[in-house]
Amino acid sequence: MSYFLGALKQYAVFRGRARRAEYWWFVLFYVIFLIVVIVIDNFVSNSGILTILYKLALLIPTIAVGARRMHDTSHSGWWIICPIVNLVFALTDGDQGENRFGPDPRHTAAQAPQAPPVVN
């Protein structure tokens, strides 16, 4: 859930890189919430308006996390418009270390400085 919320916090950030875990957890929760919205929409109005609003609200974050995922594999974000290639790149492990799109998101968090221990 934290990956989904993290992607929503970066609503329209198309720069940088997204790990495979961030991308696929976002996709999983997107689909789960979409199914819930469709069920609610069918019981409430059967018009599809809630489903349309949900998809529109998450359109930009979905494209942004997809572009960042492409960047992690050292490819342009424009590759998300090619479905088969997009799937291959989304399944591929990201580049180790820094690439032209930024630092490695997997190792950036692990190498962050930690607070010194408190001595009493």
Secondary structure, DSSP 8 states (H G I E B T S, - for coil): -HHHHHHHHTTT--SS---HHHHHHHHHHHHHHHHHHHHHHHHHTSS-HHHHHHHHHTHHHHHHHHHHHHHHTT--GGGGGSHHHHHHHHHS---SS-BTTBS-HHHHHHTS--------
